[in-house]
Amino acid sequence: MIPFENTLPYETIGADVYLNECPYCRASNVLLPIKTTDLASIRDGRKRLIVFPCCRDKITAIDVDRDYFLADRPIRRR
């Protein structure tokens, strides 16, 4: 079972990947430094370090689906 606290929802607009809100600093509409073409390599099993431009915190994405990133550690608070 996938741990819900390790997931992070995202949106795509064109080739850009956005977060509605940064899970660390709570900044809104965060443009991530990856493109939609990078999502396929994550989906195929390649890990990807994602650094948030708003606060410089980071996660390692280990999987992705159409709506969520799966990280290697908890992101959400219970």
PQR file with spaces between the fields and no chain letter, atoms N, CA, C, O and H, PARSE charges and radii, in Angstrom:
ATOM       1  N    MET     1       0.838   -1.184    0.000 -0.4000 1.5000
ATOM       2  CA   MET     1       0.000    0.000    0.000 -0.0000 2.0000
ATOM       3  C    MET     1       0.884    1.249    0.000  0.5500 1.7000
ATOM       4  O    MET     1       1.885    1.308    0.714 -0.5500 1.4000
ATOM       5  N    ILE     2       0.515    2.220   -0.785 -0.4000 1.5000
ATOM       6  CA   ILE     2       1.284    3.459   -0.900 -0.0000 2.0000
ATOM       7  C    ILE     2       0.964    4.360    0.296  0.5500 1.7000
ATOM       8  O    ILE     2      -0.207    4.629    0.566 -0.5500 1.4000
ATOM       9  H    ILE     2      -0.298    2.172   -1.365  0.4000 1.0000
ATOM      10  N    PRO     3       1.984    4.826    1.012 -0.5600 1.5000
ATOM      11  CA   PRO     3       1.726    5.718    2.152  0.2800 2.0000
ATOM      12  C    PRO     3       1.277    7.102    1.676  0.5500 1.7000
ATOM      13  O    PRO     3       1.990    7.771    0.928 -0.5500 1.4000
ATOM      14  N    PHE     4       0.098    7.518    2.114 -0.4000 1.5000
ATOM      15  CA   PHE     4      -0.479    8.790    1.675 -0.0000 2.0000
ATOM      16  C    PHE     4       0.383    9.979    2.080  0.5500 1.7000
ATOM      17  O    PHE     4       0.444   10.969    1.351 -0.5500 1.4000
ATOM      18  H    PHE     4      -0.480    6.974    2.722  0.4000 1.0000
ATOM      19  N    GLU     5       1.049    9.900    3.225 -0.4000 1.5000
ATOM      20  CA   GLU     5       1.858   11.032    3.677 -0.0000 2.0000
ATOM      21  C    GLU     5       3.113   11.238    2.826  0.5500 1.7000
ATOM      22  O    GLU     5       3.787   12.258    2.969 -0.5500 1.4000
ATOM      23  H    GLU     5       0.999    9.096    3.817  0.4000 1.0000
ATOM      24  N    ASN     6       3.436   10.291    1.947 -0.4000 1.5000
ATOM      25  CA   ASN     6       4.580   10.426    1.037 -0.0000 2.0000
ATOM      26  C    ASN     6       4.173   10.939   -0.340  0.5500 1.7000
ATOM      27  O    ASN     6       5.004   10.976   -1.247 -0.5500 1.4000
ATOM      28  H    ASN     6       2.888    9.463    1.831  0.4000 1.0000
ATOM      29  N    THR     7       2.930   11.331   -0.513 -0.4000 1.5000
ATOM      30  CA   THR     7       2.455   11.788   -1.818 -0.0000 2.0000
ATOM      31  C    THR     7       2.297   13.301   -1.844  0.5500 1.7000
ATOM      32  O    THR     7       2.116   13.946   -0.812 -0.5500 1.4000
ATOM      33  H    THR     7       2.255   11.301    0.224  0.4000 1.0000
ATOM      34  N    LEU     8       2.371   13.847   -3.051 -0.4000 1.5000
ATOM      35  CA   LEU     8       2.252   15.292   -3.241 -0.0000 2.0000
ATOM      36  C    LEU     8       1.505   15.539   -4.548  0.5500 1.7000
ATOM      37  O    LEU     8       1.981   15.132   -5.608 -0.5500 1.4000
ATOM      38  H    LEU     8       2.518   13.323   -3.890  0.4000 1.0000
ATOM      39  N    PRO     9       0.336   16.202   -4.499 -0.5600 1.5000
ATOM      40  CA   PRO     9      -0.415   16.448   -5.732  0.2800 2.0000
ATOM      41  C    PRO     9       0.243   17.535   -6.576  0.5500 1.7000
ATOM      42  O    PRO     9       0.834   18.478   -6.050 -0.5500 1.4000
ATOM      43  N    TYR    10       0.129   17.385   -7.891 -0.4000 1.5000
ATOM      44  CA   TYR    10       0.679   18.379   -8.809 -0.0000 2.0000
ATOM      45  C    TYR    10      -0.291   18.613   -9.957  0.5500 1.7000
ATOM      46  O    TYR    10      -1.223   17.836  -10.165 -0.5500 1.4000
ATOM      47  H    TYR    10      -0.352   16.619   -8.318  0.4000 1.0000
ATOM      48  N    GLU    11      -0.063   19.686  -10.695 -0.4000 1.5000
ATOM      49  CA   GLU    11      -0.853   20.038  -11.874 -0.0000 2.0000
ATOM      50  C    GLU    11       0.096   20.269  -13.038  0.5500 1.7000
ATOM      51  O    GLU    11       1.231   20.702  -12.845 -0.5500 1.4000
ATOM      52  H    GLU    11       0.694   20.317  -10.525  0.4000 1.0000
ATOM      53  N    THR    12      -0.368   19.981  -14.240 -0.4000 1.5000
ATOM      54  CA   THR    12       0.420   20.308  -15.429 -0.0000 2.0000
ATOM      55  C    THR    12      -0.346   21.326  -16.263  0.5500 1.7000
ATOM      56  O    THR    12      -1.556   21.214  -16.457 -0.5500 1.4000
ATOM      57  H    THR    12      -1.291   19.629  -14.398  0.4000 1.0000
ATOM      58  N    ILE    13       0.383   22.310  -16.747 -0.4000 1.5000
ATOM      59  CA   ILE    13      -0.167   23.309  -17.658 -0.0000 2.0000
ATOM      60  C    ILE    13       0.832   23.426  -18.795  0.5500 1.7000
ATOM      61  O    ILE    13       1.934   23.945  -18.616 -0.5500 1.4000
ATOM      62  H    ILE    13       1.366   22.401  -16.589  0.4000 1.0000
ATOM      63  N    GLY    14       0.445   22.947  -19.954 -0.4000 1.5000
ATOM      64  CA   GLY    14       1.382   22.886  -21.072 -0.0000 2.0000
ATOM      65  C    GLY    14       2.496   21.907  -20.737  0.5500 1.7000
ATOM      66  O    GLY    14       2.224   20.750  -20.416 -0.5500 1.4000
ATOM      67  H    GLY    14      -0.450   22.525  -20.100  0.4000 1.0000
ATOM      68  N    ALA    15       3.733   22.348  -20.807 -0.4000 1.5000
ATOM      69  CA   ALA    15       4.878   21.494  -20.472 -0.0000 2.0000
ATOM      70  C    ALA    15       5.372   21.736  -19.053  0.5500 1.7000
ATOM      71  O    ALA    15       6.349   21.120  -18.628 -0.5500 1.4000
ATOM      72  H    ALA    15       3.954   23.288  -21.069  0.4000 1.0000
ATOM      73  N    ASP    16       4.703   22.636  -18.305 -0.4000 1.5000
ATOM      74  CA   ASP    16       5.140   22.998  -16.957 -0.0000 2.0000
ATOM      75  C    ASP    16       4.427   22.168  -15.901  0.5500 1.7000
ATOM      76  O    ASP    16       3.295   21.727  -16.095 -0.5500 1.4000
ATOM      77  H    ASP    16       3.910   23.137  -18.651  0.4000 1.0000
ATOM      78  N    VAL    17       5.112   21.963  -14.779 -0.4000 1.5000
ATOM      79  CA   VAL    17       4.565   21.218  -13.650 -0.0000 2.0000
ATOM      80  C    VAL    17       4.491   22.173  -12.460  0.5500 1.7000
ATOM      81  O    VAL    17       5.491   22.780  -12.077 -0.5500 1.4000
ATOM      82  H    VAL    17       6.033   22.322  -14.622  0.4000 1.0000
ATOM      83  N    TYR    18       3.295   22.299  -11.877 -0.4000 1.5000
ATOM      84  CA   TYR    18       3.045   23.220  -10.778 -0.0000 2.0000
ATOM      85  C    TYR    18       2.556   22.476   -9.545  0.5500 1.7000
ATOM      86  O    TYR    18       1.991   21.386   -9.640 -0.5500 1.4000
ATOM      87  H    TYR    18       2.482   21.806  -12.188  0.4000 1.0000
ATOM      88  N    LEU    19       2.785   23.086   -8.385 -0.4000 1.5000
ATOM      89  CA   LEU    19       2.141   22.684   -7.144 -0.0000 2.0000
ATOM      90  C    LEU    19       1.179   23.795   -6.753  0.5500 1.7000
ATOM      91  O    LEU    19       1.489   24.974   -6.925 -0.5500 1.4000
ATOM      92  H    LEU    19       3.244   23.971   -8.308  0.4000 1.0000
ATOM      93  N    ASN    20       0.026   23.434   -6.234 -0.4000 1.5000
ATOM      94  CA   ASN    20      -0.888   24.458   -5.733 -0.0000 2.0000
ATOM      95  C    ASN    20      -0.300   25.164   -4.526  0.5500 1.7000
ATOM      96  O    ASN    20      -0.473   26.369   -4.346 -0.5500 1.4000
ATOM      97  H    ASN    20      -0.227   22.477   -6.095  0.4000 1.0000
ATOM      98  N    GLU    21       0.408   24.384   -3.689 -0.4000 1.5000
ATOM      99  CA   GLU    21       1.008   24.952   -2.479 -0.0000 2.0000
ATOM     100  C    GLU    21       2.244   24.155   -2.108  0.5500 1.7000
ATOM     101  O    GLU    21       2.236   22.925   -2.161 -0.5500 1.4000
ATOM     102  H    GLU    21       0.549   23.405   -3.835  0.4000 1.0000
ATOM     103  N    CYS    22       3.296   24.847   -1.737 -0.4000 1.5000
ATOM     104  CA   CYS    22       4.517   24.184   -1.281 -0.0000 2.0000
ATOM     105  C    CYS    22       4.231   23.536    0.074  0.5500 1.7000
ATOM     106  O    CYS    22       3.664   24.189    0.950 -0.5500 1.4000
ATOM     107  H    CYS    22       3.302   25.846   -1.694  0.4000 1.0000
ATOM     108  N    PRO    23       4.604   22.280    0.270 -0.5600 1.5000
ATOM     109  CA   PRO    23       4.322   21.622    1.547  0.2800 2.0000
ATOM     110  C    PRO    23       5.205   22.123    2.690  0.5500 1.7000
ATOM     111  O    PRO    23       4.936   21.811    3.850 -0.5500 1.4000
ATOM     112  N    TYR    24       6.233   22.876    2.392 -0.4000 1.5000
ATOM     113  CA   TYR    24       7.171   23.331    3.419 -0.0000 2.0000
ATOM     114  C    TYR    24       6.968   24.789    3.806  0.5500 1.7000
ATOM     115  O    TYR    24       6.844   25.096    4.991 -0.5500 1.4000
ATOM     116  H    TYR    24       6.452   23.128    1.450  0.4000 1.0000
ATOM     117  N    CYS    25       6.930   25.698    2.827 -0.4000 1.5000
ATOM     118  CA   CYS    25       6.815   27.127    3.150 -0.0000 2.0000
ATOM     119  C    CYS    25       5.421   27.687    2.862  0.5500 1.7000
ATOM     120  O    CYS    25       5.154   28.855    3.144 -0.5500 1.4000
ATOM     121  H    CYS    25       7.030   25.448    1.863  0.4000 1.0000
ATOM     122  N    ARG    26       4.544   26.872    2.309 -0.4000 1.5000
ATOM     123  CA   ARG    26       3.154   27.235    2.001 -0.0000 2.0000
ATOM     124  C    ARG    26       3.020   28.299    0.911  0.5500 1.7000
ATOM     125  O    ARG    26       1.979   28.950    0.824 -0.5500 1.4000
ATOM     126  H    ARG    26       4.762   25.924    2.080  0.4000 1.0000
ATOM     127  N    ALA    27       4.040   28.491    0.084 -0.4000 1.5000
ATOM     128  CA   ALA    27       3.922   29.401   -1.063 -0.0000 2.0000
ATOM     129  C    ALA    27       2.918   28.815   -2.051  0.5500 1.7000
ATOM     130  O    ALA    27       2.812   27.596   -2.184 -0.5500 1.4000
ATOM     131  H    ALA    27       4.886   27.963    0.155  0.4000 1.0000
ATOM     132  N    SER    28       2.189   29.675   -2.737 -0.4000 1.5000
ATOM     133  CA   SER    28       1.164   29.185   -3.660 -0.0000 2.0000
ATOM     134  C    SER    28       1.663   29.235   -5.103  0.5500 1.7000
ATOM     135  O    SER    28       2.528   30.037   -5.454 -0.5500 1.4000
ATOM     136  H    SER    28       2.275   30.665   -2.629  0.4000 1.0000
ATOM     137  N    ASN    29       1.091   28.354   -5.928 -0.4000 1.5000
ATOM     138  CA   ASN    29       1.399   28.261   -7.363 -0.0000 2.0000
ATOM     139  C    ASN    29       2.898   28.174   -7.633  0.5500 1.7000
ATOM     140  O    ASN    29       3.478   29.066   -8.252 -0.5500 1.4000
ATOM     141  H    ASN    29       0.388   27.703   -5.643  0.4000 1.0000
ATOM     142  N    VAL    30       3.511   27.109   -7.170 -0.4000 1.5000
ATOM     143  CA   VAL    30       4.953   26.916   -7.290 -0.0000 2.0000
ATOM     144  C    VAL    30       5.262   26.183   -8.597  0.5500 1.7000
ATOM     145  O    VAL    30       4.784   25.071   -8.823 -0.5500 1.4000
ATOM     146  H    VAL    30       3.039   26.385   -6.666  0.4000 1.0000
ATOM     147  N    LEU    31       6.060   26.813   -9.449 -0.4000 1.5000
ATOM     148  CA   LEU    31       6.510   26.202  -10.698 -0.0000 2.0000
ATOM     149  C    LEU    31       7.733   25.349  -10.396  0.5500 1.7000
ATOM     150  O    LEU    31       8.761   25.865   -9.955 -0.5500 1.4000
ATOM     151  H    LEU    31       6.448   27.716   -9.266  0.4000 1.0000
ATOM     152  N    LEU    32       7.624   24.044  -10.632 -0.4000 1.5000
ATOM     153  CA   LEU    32       8.729   23.135  -10.341 -0.0000 2.0000
ATOM     154  C    LEU    32       9.743   23.135  -11.481  0.5500 1.7000
ATOM     155  O    LEU    32       9.385   23.392  -12.630 -0.5500 1.4000
ATOM     156  H    LEU    32       6.789   23.625  -10.990  0.4000 1.0000
ATOM     157  N    PRO    33      11.003   22.849  -11.169 -0.5600 1.5000
ATOM     158  CA   PRO    33      12.049   22.864  -12.204  0.2800 2.0000
ATOM     159  C    PRO    33      12.108   21.578  -13.022  0.5500 1.7000
ATOM     160  O    PRO    33      13.195   21.112  -13.362 -0.5500 1.4000
ATOM     161  N    ILE    34      10.958   21.003  -13.338 -0.4000 1.5000
ATOM     162  CA   ILE    34      10.883   19.837  -14.214 -0.0000 2.0000
ATOM     163  C    ILE    34       9.797   20.090  -15.251  0.5500 1.7000
ATOM     164  O    ILE    34       8.946   20.960  -15.068 -0.5500 1.4000
ATOM     165  H    ILE    34      10.075   21.382  -13.062  0.4000 1.0000
ATOM     166  N    LYS    35       9.830   19.345  -16.312 -0.4000 1.5000
ATOM     167  CA   LYS    35       8.841   19.453  -17.383 -0.0000 2.0000
ATOM     168  C    LYS    35       8.039   18.159  -17.459  0.5500 1.7000
ATOM     169  O    LYS    35       8.411   17.153  -16.855 -0.5500 1.4000
ATOM     170  H    LYS    35      10.522   18.638  -16.460  0.4000 1.0000
ATOM     171  N    THR    36       6.947   18.190  -18.197 -0.4000 1.5000
ATOM     172  CA   THR    36       6.107   17.002  -18.316 -0.0000 2.0000
ATOM     173  C    THR    36       6.855   15.852  -18.981  0.5500 1.7000
ATOM     174  O    THR    36       6.521   14.690  -18.749 -0.5500 1.4000
ATOM     175  H    THR    36       6.645   19.008  -18.688  0.4000 1.0000
ATOM     176  N    THR    37       7.851   16.146  -19.796 -0.4000 1.5000
ATOM     177  CA   THR    37       8.642   15.074  -20.416 -0.0000 2.0000
ATOM     178  C    THR    37       9.476   14.322  -19.382  0.5500 1.7000
ATOM     179  O    THR    37       9.807   13.155  -19.592 -0.5500 1.4000
ATOM     180  H    THR    37       8.122   17.089  -19.984  0.4000 1.0000
ATOM     181  N    ASP    38       9.823   14.973  -18.266 -0.4000 1.5000
ATOM     182  CA   ASP    38      10.578   14.320  -17.194 -0.0000 2.0000
ATOM     183  C    ASP    38       9.717   13.338  -16.397  0.5500 1.7000
ATOM     184  O    ASP    38      10.242   12.426  -15.758 -0.5500 1.4000
ATOM     185  H    ASP    38       9.555   15.921  -18.095  0.4000 1.0000
ATOM     186  N    LEU    39       8.409   13.522  -16.435 -0.4000 1.5000
ATOM     187  CA   LEU    39       7.520   12.657  -15.661 -0.0000 2.0000
ATOM     188  C    LEU    39       7.566   11.216  -16.162  0.5500 1.7000
ATOM     189  O    LEU    39       7.429   10.284  -15.370 -0.5500 1.4000
ATOM     190  H    LEU    39       7.982   14.263  -16.954  0.4000 1.0000
ATOM     191  N    ALA    40       7.756   11.023  -17.458 -0.4000 1.5000
ATOM     192  CA   ALA    40       7.810    9.668  -18.016 -0.0000 2.0000
ATOM     193  C    ALA    40       9.003    8.893  -17.473  0.5500 1.7000
ATOM     194  O    ALA    40       8.883    7.700  -17.195 -0.5500 1.4000
ATOM     195  H    ALA    40       7.868   11.780  -18.102  0.4000 1.0000
ATOM     196  N    SER    41      10.147    9.545  -17.316 -0.4000 1.5000
ATOM     197  CA   SER    41      11.320    8.837  -16.785 -0.0000 2.0000
ATOM     198  C    SER    41      11.135    8.489  -15.315  0.5500 1.7000
ATOM     199  O    SER    41      11.614    7.448  -14.866 -0.5500 1.4000
ATOM     200  H    SER    41      10.245   10.514  -17.542  0.4000 1.0000
ATOM     201  N    ILE    42      10.445    9.345  -14.554 -0.4000 1.5000
ATOM     202  CA   ILE    42      10.150    9.023  -13.152 -0.0000 2.0000
ATOM     203  C    ILE    42       9.185    7.849  -13.100  0.5500 1.7000
ATOM     204  O    ILE    42       9.342    6.944  -12.280 -0.5500 1.4000
ATOM     205  H    ILE    42      10.056   10.191  -14.919  0.4000 1.0000
ATOM     206  N    ARG    43       8.188    7.864  -13.975 -0.4000 1.5000
ATOM     207  CA   ARG    43       7.201    6.782  -14.034 -0.0000 2.0000
ATOM     208  C    ARG    43       7.859    5.452  -14.386  0.5500 1.7000
ATOM     209  O    ARG    43       7.406    4.398  -13.941 -0.5500 1.4000
ATOM     210  H    ARG    43       8.060    8.599  -14.641  0.4000 1.0000
ATOM     211  N    ASP    44       8.922    5.496  -15.181 -0.4000 1.5000
ATOM     212  CA   ASP    44       9.644    4.282  -15.579 -0.0000 2.0000
ATOM     213  C    ASP    44      10.604    3.778  -14.514  0.5500 1.7000
ATOM     214  O    ASP    44      11.258    2.755  -14.719 -0.5500 1.4000
ATOM     215  H    ASP    44       9.290    6.352  -15.543  0.4000 1.0000
ATOM     216  N    GLY    45      10.708    4.469  -13.374 -0.4000 1.5000
ATOM     217  CA   GLY    45      11.520    3.978  -12.271 -0.0000 2.0000
ATOM     218  C    GLY    45      12.766    4.774  -11.961  0.5500 1.7000
ATOM     219  O    GLY    45      13.521    4.410  -11.059 -0.5500 1.4000
ATOM     220  H    GLY    45      10.176    5.300  -13.207  0.4000 1.0000
ATOM     221  N    ARG    46      12.995    5.841  -12.680 -0.4000 1.5000
ATOM     222  CA   ARG    46      14.171    6.669  -12.421 -0.0000 2.0000
ATOM     223  C    ARG    46      13.854    7.675  -11.317  0.5500 1.7000
ATOM     224  O    ARG    46      12.861    8.397  -11.408 -0.5500 1.4000
ATOM     225  H    ARG    46      12.381    6.136  -13.412  0.4000 1.0000
ATOM     226  N    LYS    47      14.682    7.731  -10.281 -0.4000 1.5000
ATOM     227  CA   LYS    47      14.477    8.688   -9.197 -0.0000 2.0000
ATOM     228  C    LYS    47      14.859   10.082   -9.672  0.5500 1.7000
ATOM     229  O    LYS    47      15.737   10.242  -10.521 -0.5500 1.4000
ATOM     230  H    LYS    47      15.489    7.144  -10.208  0.4000 1.0000
ATOM     231  N    ARG    48      14.189   11.092   -9.114 -0.4000 1.5000
ATOM     232  CA   ARG    48      14.457   12.470   -9.531 -0.0000 2.0000
ATOM     233  C    ARG    48      14.436   13.380   -8.308  0.5500 1.7000
ATOM     234  O    ARG    48      13.451   13.412   -7.570 -0.5500 1.4000
ATOM     235  H    ARG    48      13.476   10.961   -8.425  0.4000 1.0000
ATOM     236  N    LEU    49      15.517   14.114   -8.098 -0.4000 1.5000
ATOM     237  CA   LEU    49      15.583   15.112   -7.035 -0.0000 2.0000
ATOM     238  C    LEU    49      14.862   16.361   -7.518  0.5500 1.7000
ATOM     239  O    LEU    49      15.170   16.894   -8.584 -0.5500 1.4000
ATOM     240  H    LEU    49      16.316   14.088   -8.698  0.4000 1.0000
ATOM     241  N    ILE    50      13.899   16.823   -6.726 -0.4000 1.5000
ATOM     242  CA   ILE    50      13.144   18.024   -7.062 -0.0000 2.0000
ATOM     243  C    ILE    50      13.406   19.055   -5.975  0.5500 1.7000
ATOM     244  O    ILE    50      13.094   18.828   -4.806 -0.5500 1.4000
ATOM     245  H    ILE    50      13.649   16.389   -5.861  0.4000 1.0000
ATOM     246  N    VAL    51      13.978   20.186   -6.364 -0.4000 1.5000
ATOM     247  CA   VAL    51      14.256   21.284   -5.439 -0.0000 2.0000
ATOM     248  C    VAL    51      13.187   22.346   -5.647  0.5500 1.7000
ATOM     249  O    VAL    51      12.978   22.824   -6.762 -0.5500 1.4000
ATOM     250  H    VAL    51      14.231   20.370   -7.313  0.4000 1.0000
ATOM     251  N    PHE    52      12.513   22.711   -4.560 -0.4000 1.5000
ATOM     252  CA   PHE    52      11.465   23.722   -4.644 -0.0000 2.0000
ATOM     253  C    PHE    52      12.110   25.103   -4.753  0.5500 1.7000
ATOM     254  O    PHE    52      12.926   25.463   -3.904 -0.5500 1.4000
ATOM     255  H    PHE    52      12.683   22.323   -3.654  0.4000 1.0000
ATOM     256  N    PRO    53      11.765   25.884   -5.777 -0.5600 1.5000
ATOM     257  CA   PRO    53      12.411   27.187   -5.961  0.2800 2.0000
ATOM     258  C    PRO    53      12.015   28.224   -4.912  0.5500 1.7000
ATOM     259  O    PRO    53      12.716   29.222   -4.744 -0.5500 1.4000
ATOM     260  N    CYS    54      10.921   28.010   -4.213 -0.4000 1.5000
ATOM     261  CA   CYS    54      10.442   28.993   -3.244 -0.0000 2.0000
ATOM     262  C    CYS    54      11.240   28.964   -1.941  0.5500 1.7000
ATOM     263  O    CYS    54      11.529   30.017   -1.373 -0.5500 1.4000
ATOM     264  H    CYS    54      10.352   27.199   -4.350  0.4000 1.0000
ATOM     265  N    CYS    55      11.597   27.780   -1.465 -0.4000 1.5000
ATOM     266  CA   CYS    55      12.258   27.671   -0.163 -0.0000 2.0000
ATOM     267  C    CYS    55      13.526   26.827   -0.197  0.5500 1.7000
ATOM     268  O    CYS    55      14.186   26.667    0.830 -0.5500 1.4000
ATOM     269  H    CYS    55      11.362   26.925   -1.927  0.4000 1.0000
ATOM     270  N    ARG    56      13.877   26.286   -1.359 -0.4000 1.5000
ATOM     271  CA   ARG    56      15.074   25.461   -1.566 -0.0000 2.0000
ATOM     272  C    ARG    56      15.042   24.137   -0.809  0.5500 1.7000
ATOM     273  O    ARG    56      16.074   23.481   -0.670 -0.5500 1.4000
ATOM     274  H    ARG    56      13.341   26.415   -2.194  0.4000 1.0000
ATOM     275  N    ASP    57      13.874   23.739   -0.320 -0.4000 1.5000
ATOM     276  CA   ASP    57      13.748   22.403    0.260 -0.0000 2.0000
ATOM     277  C    ASP    57      13.645   21.416   -0.888  0.5500 1.7000
ATOM     278  O    ASP    57      13.441   21.819   -2.033 -0.5500 1.4000
ATOM     279  H    ASP    57      13.035   24.271   -0.434  0.4000 1.0000
ATOM     280  N    LYS    58      13.784   20.130   -0.600 -0.4000 1.5000
ATOM     281  CA   LYS    58      13.826   19.163   -1.696 -0.0000 2.0000
ATOM     282  C    LYS    58      13.167   17.847   -1.312  0.5500 1.7000
ATOM     283  O    LYS    58      13.055   17.495   -0.138 -0.5500 1.4000
ATOM     284  H    LYS    58      13.950   19.802    0.330  0.4000 1.0000
ATOM     285  N    ILE    59      12.735   17.132   -2.352 -0.4000 1.5000
ATOM     286  CA   ILE    59      12.234   15.771   -2.209 -0.0000 2.0000
ATOM     287  C    ILE    59      12.867   14.929   -3.310  0.5500 1.7000
ATOM     288  O    ILE    59      13.346   15.455   -4.315 -0.5500 1.4000
ATOM     289  H    ILE    59      12.826   17.418   -3.306  0.4000 1.0000
ATOM     290  N    THR    60      12.862   13.627   -3.106 -0.4000 1.5000
ATOM     291  CA   THR    60      13.258   12.700   -4.156 -0.0000 2.0000
ATOM     292  C    THR    60      12.003   11.976   -4.609  0.5500 1.7000
ATOM     293  O    THR    60      11.407   11.213   -3.849 -0.5500 1.4000
ATOM     294  H    THR    60      12.473   13.200   -2.290  0.4000 1.0000
ATOM     295  N    ALA    61      11.606   12.219   -5.849 -0.4000 1.5000
ATOM     296  CA   ALA    61      10.428   11.562   -6.413 -0.0000 2.0000
ATOM     297  C    ALA    61      10.835   10.172   -6.887  0.5500 1.7000
ATOM     298  O    ALA    61      11.743   10.029   -7.706 -0.5500 1.4000
ATOM     299  H    ALA    61      12.091   12.839   -6.466  0.4000 1.0000
ATOM     300  N    ILE    62      10.158    9.148   -6.367 -0.4000 1.5000
ATOM     301  CA   ILE    62      10.482    7.778   -6.749 -0.0000 2.0000
ATOM     302  C    ILE    62       9.444    7.184   -7.693  0.5500 1.7000
ATOM     303  O    ILE    62       9.692    6.161   -8.331 -0.5500 1.4000
ATOM     304  H    ILE    62       9.421    9.264   -5.702  0.4000 1.0000
ATOM     305  N    ASP    63       8.278    7.828   -7.782 -0.4000 1.5000
ATOM     306  CA   ASP    63       7.241    7.391   -8.714 -0.0000 2.0000
ATOM     307  C    ASP    63       6.292    8.558   -8.938  0.5500 1.7000
ATOM     308  O    ASP    63       6.270    9.515   -8.164 -0.5500 1.4000
ATOM     309  H    ASP    63       8.077    8.660   -7.264  0.4000 1.0000
ATOM     310  N    VAL    64       5.519    8.468   -9.993 -0.4000 1.5000
ATOM     311  CA   VAL    64       4.570    9.517  -10.328 -0.0000 2.0000
ATOM     312  C    VAL    64       3.401    8.880  -11.069  0.5500 1.7000
ATOM     313  O    VAL    64       3.572    7.916  -11.815 -0.5500 1.4000
ATOM     314  H    VAL    64       5.537    7.691  -10.621  0.4000 1.0000
ATOM     315  N    ASP    65       2.216    9.433  -10.853 -0.4000 1.5000
ATOM     316  CA   ASP    65       1.077    9.048  -11.680 -0.0000 2.0000
ATOM     317  C    ASP    65       0.506   10.324  -12.294  0.5500 1.7000
ATOM     318  O    ASP    65       1.209   11.333  -12.365 -0.5500 1.4000
ATOM     319  H    ASP    65       2.077   10.217  -10.248  0.4000 1.0000
ATOM     320  N    ARG    66      -0.726   10.305  -12.731 -0.4000 1.5000
ATOM     321  CA   ARG    66      -1.286   11.483  -13.407 -0.0000 2.0000
ATOM     322  C    ARG    66      -1.521   12.659  -12.472  0.5500 1.7000
ATOM     323  O    ARG    66      -1.631   13.796  -12.931 -0.5500 1.4000
ATOM     324  H    ARG    66      -1.297    9.486  -12.674  0.4000 1.0000
ATOM     325  N    ASP    67      -1.601   12.405  -11.161 -0.4000 1.5000
ATOM     326  CA   ASP    67      -1.961   13.459  -10.218 -0.0000 2.0000
ATOM     327  C    ASP    67      -0.982   13.669   -9.069  0.5500 1.7000
ATOM     328  O    ASP    67      -0.961   14.746   -8.473 -0.5500 1.4000
ATOM     329  H    ASP    67      -1.511   11.481  -10.789  0.4000 1.0000
ATOM     330  N    TYR    68      -0.171   12.666   -8.745 -0.4000 1.5000
ATOM     331  CA   TYR    68       0.635   12.716   -7.526 -0.0000 2.0000
ATOM     332  C    TYR    68       2.078   12.293   -7.762  0.5500 1.7000
ATOM     333  O    TYR    68       2.363   11.413   -8.574 -0.5500 1.4000
ATOM     334  H    TYR    68      -0.188   11.791   -9.230  0.4000 1.0000
ATOM     335  N    PHE    69       2.992   12.947   -7.022 -0.4000 1.5000
ATOM     336  CA   PHE    69       4.355   12.464   -6.877 -0.0000 2.0000
ATOM     337  C    PHE    69       4.381   11.538   -5.675  0.5500 1.7000
ATOM     338  O    PHE    69       3.657   11.763   -4.705 -0.5500 1.4000
ATOM     339  H    PHE    69       2.761   13.662   -6.362  0.4000 1.0000
ATOM     340  N    LEU    70       5.206   10.496   -5.725 -0.4000 1.5000
ATOM     341  CA   LEU    70       5.475    9.651   -4.571 -0.0000 2.0000
ATOM     342  C    LEU    70       6.915    9.908   -4.169  0.5500 1.7000
ATOM     343  O    LEU    70       7.833    9.707   -4.965 -0.5500 1.4000
ATOM     344  H    LEU    70       5.794   10.313   -6.513  0.4000 1.0000
ATOM     345  N    ALA    71       7.115   10.352   -2.933 -0.4000 1.5000
ATOM     346  CA   ALA    71       8.448   10.694   -2.442 -0.0000 2.0000
ATOM     347  C    ALA    71       9.005    9.567   -1.585  0.5500 1.7000
ATOM     348  O    ALA    71       8.281    8.655   -1.184 -0.5500 1.4000
ATOM     349  H    ALA    71       6.370   10.515   -2.287  0.4000 1.0000
ATOM     350  N    ASP    72      10.294    9.645   -1.312 -0.4000 1.5000
ATOM     351  CA   ASP    72      10.962    8.625   -0.514 -0.0000 2.0000
ATOM     352  C    ASP    72      10.802    8.849    0.986  0.5500 1.7000
ATOM     353  O    ASP    72      11.232    8.014    1.781 -0.5500 1.4000
ATOM     354  H    ASP    72      10.882   10.386   -1.637  0.4000 1.0000
ATOM     355  N    ARG    73      10.193    9.959    1.381 -0.4000 1.5000
ATOM     356  CA   ARG    73       9.991   10.257    2.805 -0.0000 2.0000
ATOM     357  C    ARG    73       8.657   10.991    2.969  0.5500 1.7000
ATOM     358  O    ARG    73       8.112   11.500    1.990 -0.5500 1.4000
ATOM     359  H    ARG    73       9.844   10.638    0.735  0.4000 1.0000
ATOM     360  N    PRO    74       8.133   11.049    4.183 -0.5600 1.5000
ATOM     361  CA   PRO    74       6.853   11.741    4.392  0.2800 2.0000
ATOM     362  C    PRO    74       6.943   13.234    4.070  0.5500 1.7000
ATOM     363  O    PRO    74       7.914   13.906    4.419 -0.5500 1.4000
ATOM     364  N    ILE    75       5.917   13.724    3.405 -0.4000 1.5000
ATOM     365  CA   ILE    75       5.828   15.138    3.050 -0.0000 2.0000
ATOM     366  C    ILE    75       4.676   15.794    3.798  0.5500 1.7000
ATOM     367  O    ILE    75       4.809   16.898    4.324 -0.5500 1.4000
ATOM     368  H    ILE    75       5.129   13.178    3.122  0.4000 1.0000
ATOM     369  N    ARG    76       3.559   15.106    3.836 -0.4000 1.5000
ATOM     370  CA   ARG    76       2.353   15.657    4.464 -0.0000 2.0000
ATOM     371  C    ARG    76       2.366   15.403    5.964  0.5500 1.7000
ATOM     372  O    ARG    76       2.936   14.429    6.458 -0.5500 1.4000
ATOM     373  H    ARG    76       3.452   14.209    3.408  0.4000 1.0000
ATOM     374  N    ARG    77       1.716   16.316    6.661 -0.4000 1.5000
ATOM     375  CA   ARG    77       1.529   16.130    8.104 -0.0000 2.0000
ATOM     376  C    ARG    77       0.195   15.450    8.331  0.5500 1.7000
ATOM     377  O    ARG    77      -0.762   15.667    7.587 -0.5500 1.4000
ATOM     378  H    ARG    77       1.253   17.107    6.261  0.4000 1.0000
ATOM     379  N    ARG    78       0.140   14.637    9.350 -0.4000 1.5000
ATOM     380  CA   ARG    78      -1.121   13.943    9.654 -0.0000 2.0000
ATOM     381  C    ARG    78      -2.073   14.815   10.402  0.5500 1.7000
ATOM     382  O    ARG    78      -3.177   14.382   10.732 -0.5500 1.4000
ATOM     383  H    ARG    78       0.917   14.460    9.955  0.4000 1.0000
